Amino acid sequence: MHSTQNPRKPFAALTVVAGACAMLAAAPMKAHAAPVEVLHYWTSGGEAKSAQLLKQMLEQKGDTWVDFAIAGGGGGNAMTALKTRVVAGNPPAAAQIKGPAIQEWGDEGVLLPIDDVAKAGNWDHLLPPEIARIMKYKGQYVGAPVNVHRVNWLWINADALKKVNAQPPQTWDDFFKVADALKKAGITPVAIGGQPWQEAETFESVALGVGGPDFYKKAFVQLDQATLKGATMVKALETFKRIRAYTDEGQVGRDWNMATAMVINGKAAMQFMGDWAKGEFTVAGKTPGKDYLCVAAPGSQKDFTFNVDSFVFFKVKTAGVEKGQKDMAGLLMSPAFQEAFNLNKGSIPVRQDVSLAKFDDCAKKSSADFKAAGASGGLVPSWAHDMLVSPAVEGAFYDVLGNYWTSKDETAQQAADKLAAAAKTN
């Protein structure tokens, strides 16, 4: 879902080591109800509920779910554990992986193609092309997507806004006026966790709102040097840094869901966070439009940064596991799971044909905006959430933004120059 540090390194040595370590693989088990070991990092609130649901659905098909959950919202710890297991020749049956990392694992020859499941389920017809492309390796499906998260949301405590008699901010000027009023009223304007991925995600939404989708694509899809160190990027960095004065000192090391809790309980008024935050509001029994508001980050109302959770399947030696893997792939894309999972998670179904009748106003808005942004060119992958740039570039961007966020004297131009240099990281 969202990223912490950047533990993924180039996979070049992996295949050689895997061969040498194959003898460490677990001995094959009997074929009846073969265990499907699932590596995931859905350990908080609405996410944990979703993992539980998938387990139940898989077991109803006669398969055995073996839980391999590793905490850490961004999956950094999970990816480290996965690499260790694959190198030892003993991968889990399924793992939560997304974005360019799917291609990297594909290059290692360790993934199980699930094209037969995809063809039977008509995935090409059901998925937006921007997302289907990410799930394929050399034209064959290897990944099953479960959702679409919108990243560029601003979550607002409705009571806090009422206290200062303010409307949700549409522009950055509005945002800072509202933040000043909240500060004066003794409410922390912005909740954030001081972790690299949270700072990067906040900056990503600021950059999209300040520069628009064409600027975003030039900077982060094309990694254009002039754009990365140009005037619009400097303005985006200045705007990002201004936000820091409206955050609290307790942010260092705080997890994202703890920052969401601050907005839920009124200790803070606003949070920049993807729509997994909505799962926390839902679990707390809060109603959108009444207790909290979901609005696009200032300036990005017509745009949509997407982050897609997905699972890939590994070739394993244990007999009978492939049935469970393919059962799971089919379940992930089934309308029943897509509906129930996304209701828990706060995201929207990746299938374009699932009814939104049971979904709340935030989800309906997200779905409408997703389709509109797809038609207008405002649909962009989230680089802060592993959907776009290489792990090396992402990690370098994290470092630049984290240092700039906490630095007392670094200028926006210096940070922009460092982003341009970071884009060249191999």
Long-range contacts (C-beta under 8 A, 24 or more apart in sequence): 1-41, 1-47, 1-73, 1-74, 1-75, 1-149, 1-274, 1-276, 1-307, 1-309, 1-385, 2-73, 2-74, 2-75, 2-197, 2-198, 2-201, 2-256, 2-274, 2-276, 2-307, 2-384, 2-385, 3-74, 3-75, 3-76, 3-196, 3-197, 3-200, 3-384, 3-385, 3-386, 3-394, 3-398, 4-72, 4-73, 4-74, 4-75, 4-76, 4-77, 4-195, 4-196, 4-197, 5-74, 5-76, 5-196, 5-395, 5-398, 6-76, 6-391, 6-392, 6-394, 6-395, 6-398, 7-76, 7-77, 7-79, 7-80, 7-83, 8-79, 8-83, 8-101, 8-104, 8-391, 9-391, 9-392, 10-392, 11-104, 11-105, 11-107, 11-108, 14-83, 14-86, 14-87, 14-108, 15-108, 15-109, 17-87, 18-86, 18-87, 18-88, 18-89, 18-108, 18-110, 19-89, 21-87, 21-88, 21-89, 22-89, 23-89, 24-88, 24-89, 24-90, 25-88, 25-89, 25-90, 25-317, 26-90, 26-317, 26-318, 28-317, 28-318, 28-319, 29-318, 29-319, 30-319, 30-320, 31-319, 31-320, 32-320, 33-62, 33-63, 33-64, 33-320, 34-63, 34-64, 34-318, 34-319, 34-320, 34-321, 34-323, 34-324, 35-64, 35-65, 35-66, 35-93, 35-318, 35-321, 35-324, 36-63, 36-64, 36-65, 36-66, 36-93, 36-94, 36-321, 36-324, 36-325, 36-327, 36-328, 37-66, 37-68, 37-92, 37-93, 37-94, 38-65, 38-66, 38-67, 38-68, 38-92, 38-93, 38-94, 38-95, 38-311, 38-328, 39-68, 39-69, 39-70, 39-78, 39-81, 39-82, 39-85, 39-92, 39-94, 39-95, 39-96, 40-68, 40-69, 40-70, 40-78, 40-95, 40-96, 40-311, 41-69, 41-70, 41-71, 41-72, 41-73, 41-74, 41-75, 41-77, 41-78, 41-96, 42-69, 42-96, 43-69, 43-70, 43-71, 44-73, 44-255, 44-257, 44-280, 45-257, 45-279, 45-280, 45-283, 46-276, 46-278, 46-279, 46-280, 46-282, 46-283, 46-344, 46-345, 46-346, 47-276, 47-279, 47-344, 47-345, 49-279, 49-283, 49-344, 50-340, 50-341, 50-344, 50-345, 53-337, 53-340, 53-341, 53-344, 54-328, 54-331, 54-332, 54-337, 54-341, 57-331, 57-336, 57-337, 58-324, 58-327, 58-328, 58-331, 61-324, 61-327, 61-331, 63-323, 63-324, 63-327, 63-328, 64-324, 66-93, 68-92, 73-197, 73-255, 73-256, 73-257, 74-195, 74-197, 75-386, 86-110, 86-314, 91-314, 91-315, 91-316, 92-314, 92-316, 93-313, 93-314, 93-316, 93-318, 93-321, 93-324, 93-325, 93-328, 94-311, 94-312, 94-313, 94-314, 94-325, 94-328, 95-311, 95-312, 95-314, 96-309, 96-310, 96-311, 97-143, 97-310, 97-311, 97-312, 98-134, 98-143, 98-307, 98-308, 98-309, 98-310, 98-385, 98-386, 98-387, 99-134, 99-308, 99-381, 99-385, 99-386, 99-387, 99-388, 100-386, 100-387, 100-388, 100-389, 100-390, 100-391, 101-386, 101-391, 102-134, 102-135, 102-137, 102-142, 102-143, 102-310, 102-312, 103-137, 105-142, 105-312, 106-137, 106-138, 106-142, 110-314, 110-315, 111-137, 111-142, 111-312, 111-313, 111-314, 111-315, 112-142, 112-313, 112-314, 112-315, 112-322, 112-325, 113-137, 113-140, 113-141, 113-142, 114-141, 114-142, 114-143, 114-144, 114-313, 114-325, 114-326, 114-329, 115-140, 115-141, 116-326, 117-141, 117-144, 117-326, 117-329, 117-330, 117-333, 118-329, 120-330, 121-330, 121-333, 123-333, 126-333, 126-351, 126-352, 126-353, 127-350, 127-351, 127-352, 128-350, 128-352, 128-374, 130-306, 130-374, 130-379, 130-381, 131-306, 131-308, 131-350, 134-308, 134-310, 134-387, 135-310, 142-312, 142-313, 143-310, 143-311, 143-312, 144-310, 144-311, 144-312, 144-328, 144-329, 144-332, 144-333, 145-308, 145-309, 145-310, 145-332, 145-333, 145-350, 146-308, 146-309, 146-310, 146-311, 146-332, 146-333, 146-337, 146-338, 146-341, 146-342, 146-350, 147-308, 147-309, 147-338, 147-341, 147-342, 147-345, 147-347, 147-348, 147-349, 147-350, 148-306, 148-307, 148-308, 148-347, 148-348, 148-349, 148-350, 148-366, 148-370, 149-274, 149-275, 149-276, 149-306, 149-307, 149-308, 149-309, 149-346, 149-347, 149-385, 150-274, 150-275, 150-304, 150-305, 150-306, 150-347, 150-348, 150-366, 150-369, 150-370, 151-201, 151-204, 151-205, 151-274, 151-275, 151-305, 151-306, 151-307, 151-382, 151-384, 151-385, 152-204, 152-205, 152-208, 152-209, 152-296, 152-297, 152-300, 152-303, 152-304, 152-305, 153-205, 153-272, 153-273, 153-274, 153-275, 153-277, 153-294, 153-295, 153-296, 153-297, 154-205, 154-270, 154-271, 154-272, 154-294, 154-295, 154-296, 154-297, 154-298, 155-260, 155-263, 155-270, 155-271, 155-272, 155-273, 155-277, 155-278, 155-281, 155-292, 155-293, 155-294, 156-263, 156-269, 156-270, 156-292, 156-293, 156-294, 156-295, 157-263, 157-264, 157-266, 157-268, 157-269, 157-270, 157-291, 157-292, 158-289, 158-290, 158-291, 158-292, 158-293, 159-266, 159-291, 160-187, 160-266, 160-268, 160-269, 160-270, 161-269, 161-293, 163-187, 168-293, 168-295, 169-295, 169-298, 170-298, 170-299, 170-301, 171-298, 171-299, 172-206, 172-209, 172-210, 172-239, 172-298, 172-299, 174-298, 175-298, 176-242, 179-243, 179-246, 179-270, 182-246, 182-269, 183-246, 187-266, 187-267, 187-268, 187-269, 188-246, 188-247, 188-248, 188-262, 188-267, 188-268, 188-269, 189-246, 189-247, 189-268, 189-269, 189-270, 190-243, 190-246, 190-247, 190-268, 190-269, 190-270, 190-271, 190-272, 191-247, 191-248, 191-259, 191-260, 191-262, 191-263, 191-267, 191-268, 191-269, 191-270, 191-271, 192-247, 192-251, 192-254, 192-259, 192-271, 192-272, 193-251, 193-253, 193-254, 193-255, 193-256, 193-258, 193-259, 194-251, 194-252, 194-253, 194-254, 194-405, 194-406, 195-253, 195-254, 195-255, 195-256, 196-398, 196-399, 196-401, 196-402, 197-384, 197-385, 197-398, 198-256, 198-259, 198-273, 199-398, 199-401, 199-402, 199-405, 200-384, 200-394, 200-397, 200-398, 200-401, 200-402, 201-272, 201-273, 201-274, 201-382, 201-384, 201-385, 202-240, 202-243, 202-272, 203-236, 203-237, 203-240, 203-384, 203-401, 204-305, 204-382, 204-383, 204-384, 205-272, 205-297, 205-300, 205-305, 206-236, 206-239, 206-240, 206-243, 206-272, 206-297, 207-233, 207-236, 207-240, 208-297, 208-299, 208-300, 208-303, 208-305, 208-380, 209-297, 209-298, 209-299, 209-300, 210-235, 210-236, 210-239, 210-299, 211-235, 211-236, 212-299, 212-303, 213-303, 213-373, 213-377, 213-378, 213-380, 214-377, 216-303, 216-380, 217-380, 220-380, 220-383, 220-388, 220-389, 221-380, 221-381, 221-388, 223-389, 223-393, 223-423, 225-420, 225-423, 228-416, 228-419, 228-420, 228-423, 229-413, 229-416, 229-417, 229-419, 229-420, 230-416, 233-416, 233-419, 234-412, 234-413, 234-416, 235-412, 237-404, 237-412, 237-415, 237-416, 238-412, 240-401, 240-404, 240-405, 241-404, 241-405, 241-412, 244-405, 263-292, 264-292, 272-297, 274-307, 274-382, 274-385, 275-346, 275-347, 275-348, 275-362, 275-363, 275-366, 276-345, 276-346, 276-347, 277-346, 278-346, 278-360, 278-362, 278-363, 279-344, 279-345, 279-346, 280-346, 281-346, 282-344, 282-346, 287-360, 288-360, 288-361, 288-362, 289-361, 294-361, 294-362, 294-365, 294-366, 296-369, 302-369, 302-372, 302-373, 302-376, 302-378, 303-373, 303-378, 303-379, 303-380, 304-366, 304-369, 304-370, 304-373, 304-374, 304-378, 304-379, 304-380, 305-380, 305-381, 305-382, 306-370, 306-379, 306-380, 306-381, 306-382, 306-387, 307-381, 307-382, 307-385, 307-386, 307-387, 308-350, 308-387, 309-345, 309-347, 389-423, 390-425, 392-425, 392-426, 393-422, 393-423, 393-425, 395-425, 396-422, 396-423, 396-425, 397-422, 397-423
